[in-house]
Amino acid sequence: MASIAIIDQDQESGDALAQTLSSRGHECTVFHLGKKGFNKMLEEPPALLILDVMLDDISGFHLCRLVRGSSRLHMTPILVLSAMDNEEEIHHAMAQGADEY
């Protein structure tokens, strides 16, 4: 099935999501730091990026812009996960390059 990169600062959440998706046949790689995840994705582009906006080392919104600006990753679909679910945050995520929120 699909290769999925998950970038989530919360280890338990990221690992649980990866386990769920892996049990459905997907190949998941979990990163807890955005810069490390981005650099690894440049080496091996995933079919999907699932991204938390609250990261310790870089804003998830900034990471969306980096992915969209990368010639190797610009077509990678981005699903943003966040506890912030107001219309302003959703609009901002979409403006930064997210495909779904």
C-alpha positions in Angstrom: 0.0 0.0 0.0 1.2 3.6 0.6 4.3 4.9 2.3 3.2 7.4 5.0 5.4 9.9 6.9 4.0 10.9 10.2 5.5 14.0 12.0 4.1 14.3 15.5 5.9 15.7 18.6 3.8 13.4 20.8 5.5 10.0 20.6 2.5 8.1 21.8 0.1 9.7 19.3 2.5 9.3 16.4 3.2 5.7 17.2 -0.4 4.8 17.8 -1.4 6.3 14.4 1.5 4.5 12.7 0.4 1.2 14.3 -3.2 1.7 13.1 -2.2 2.5 9.6 0.5 -0.3 9.5 -2.2 -2.8 10.5 -4.0 -1.8 7.4 -1.0 -2.5 5.2 0.6 0.9 5.0 4.4 1.5 5.5 4.7 4.2 8.2 7.7 6.2 9.4 7.3 8.3 12.4 9.4 11.4 13.2 9.1 13.6 16.3 11.1 16.5 15.0 10.0 18.3 11.8 13.4 19.1 10.4 14.6 15.5 10.7 11.4 14.3 9.1 11.7 16.8 6.2 15.3 15.8 5.5 14.4 12.1 5.5 11.4 12.8 3.2 13.8 14.5 0.7 15.7 11.2 0.5 12.6 9.0 0.3 9.4 10.9 -0.6 6.3 9.5 1.0 2.9 9.0 -0.7 1.3 11.0 2.2 2.5 13.3 5.0 0.5 13.4 8.2 1.6 16.4 10.1 1.0 17.9 13.6 1.2 21.7 13.6 2.7 21.8 17.1 6.3 20.7 16.8 9.2 21.4 19.1 11.8 22.4 16.4 9.7 24.0 13.6 6.2 25.1 13.0 4.0 22.6 11.2 2.8 25.5 9.0 6.3 26.3 8.1 7.0 22.7 7.3 3.9 22.7 4.9 5.5 25.6 3.1 8.9 23.8 2.9 7.2 20.7 1.4 5.3 22.7 -1.1 8.5 24.5 -2.1 10.5 21.3 -2.6 10.8 20.0 -6.1 10.9 16.4 -4.7 7.9 16.8 -2.3 5.6 19.5 -3.8 3.1 16.9 -4.9 3.0 15.0 -1.6 -0.5 15.3 -0.1 -0.4 16.8 3.4 -3.0 16.0 6.1 -2.6 18.3 9.1 -3.7 17.1 12.5 -4.3 19.6 15.3 -6.3 20.1 18.4 -6.9 23.7 17.1 -10.0 23.4 15.0 -11.4 26.9 14.5 -12.0 28.2 11.0 -9.1 30.6 11.1 -6.6 27.8 11.9 -8.0 25.6 9.2 -7.9 28.4 6.6 -4.3 29.2 7.6 -3.2 25.5 7.3 -4.8 25.3 3.8 -3.1 28.6 2.8 0.2 27.1 3.9 -0.2 24.1 1.6 -2.2 21.5 3.6 -4.6 19.4 1.5 -6.8 18.4 4.5 -7.1 19.5 8.1 
